[in-house]
Amino acid sequence: MDVSVIVPIVAIVFVFSIPLLAIWTDYKKDRALIEKGLYEPEKPGPPGRATLVWGLILTLVGVALLIGSFTVREQLLLPGLIVGAVGIALLVYTFVIKREKPAE
């Protein structure tokens, strides 16, 4: 085989095997802790944390697309508005969730 064929094959094998190895070792660690009785499941974080992160990311991407569409004069105005609107909707959802008191 030629080197130009072997290098991509090796790269693909490593790219897919490293995450699988990480998942497998984490599974083995959890199984060992369960057998010893020391396993404590992760507690969920505060509500709205994931939507806050995605809202900020999408809002800033939308703003960047809008600024880019004004400077380049391309057809990026509509995608920028759509992505920005989704980001703002996620931010509003996050702040509504945080305002509500959790039922305990």
Contacts in CASP RR format, 6 or more apart in sequence:
PFRMAT RR
TARGET T0000
AUTHOR 0000-0000-0000
METHOD contacts of the structure
MODEL  1
MDVSVIVPIVAIVFVFSIPLLAIWTDYKKDRALIEKGLYEPEKPGPPGRA
TLVWGLILTLVGVALLIGSFTVREQLLLPGLIVGAVGIALLVYTFVIKRE
KPAE
30 39 0 8 1.000
33 39 0 8 1.000
46 98 0 8 1.000
47 97 0 8 1.000
47 98 0 8 1.000
47 102 0 8 1.000
48 93 0 8 1.000
48 94 0 8 1.000
48 97 0 8 1.000
48 98 0 8 1.000
51 90 0 8 1.000
51 91 0 8 1.000
51 93 0 8 1.000
51 94 0 8 1.000
51 97 0 8 1.000
52 90 0 8 1.000
52 91 0 8 1.000
52 94 0 8 1.000
54 87 0 8 1.000
54 90 0 8 1.000
55 86 0 8 1.000
55 87 0 8 1.000
55 88 0 8 1.000
55 90 0 8 1.000
55 91 0 8 1.000
55 94 0 8 1.000
56 87 0 8 1.000
56 91 0 8 1.000
57 87 0 8 1.000
58 83 0 8 1.000
58 84 0 8 1.000
58 86 0 8 1.000
58 87 0 8 1.000
58 90 0 8 1.000
59 84 0 8 1.000
59 87 0 8 1.000
59 88 0 8 1.000
59 90 0 8 1.000
59 91 0 8 1.000
61 80 0 8 1.000
61 83 0 8 1.000
61 84 0 8 1.000
62 79 0 8 1.000
62 80 0 8 1.000
62 81 0 8 1.000
62 83 0 8 1.000
62 84 0 8 1.000
62 87 0 8 1.000
63 84 0 8 1.000
65 76 0 8 1.000
65 77 0 8 1.000
65 79 0 8 1.000
65 80 0 8 1.000
65 83 0 8 1.000
65 84 0 8 1.000
66 76 0 8 1.000
66 77 0 8 1.000
66 80 0 8 1.000
66 81 0 8 1.000
66 84 0 8 1.000
68 74 0 8 1.000
68 76 0 8 1.000
69 75 0 8 1.000
69 76 0 8 1.000
69 77 0 8 1.000
69 80 0 8 1.000
70 77 0 8 1.000
END
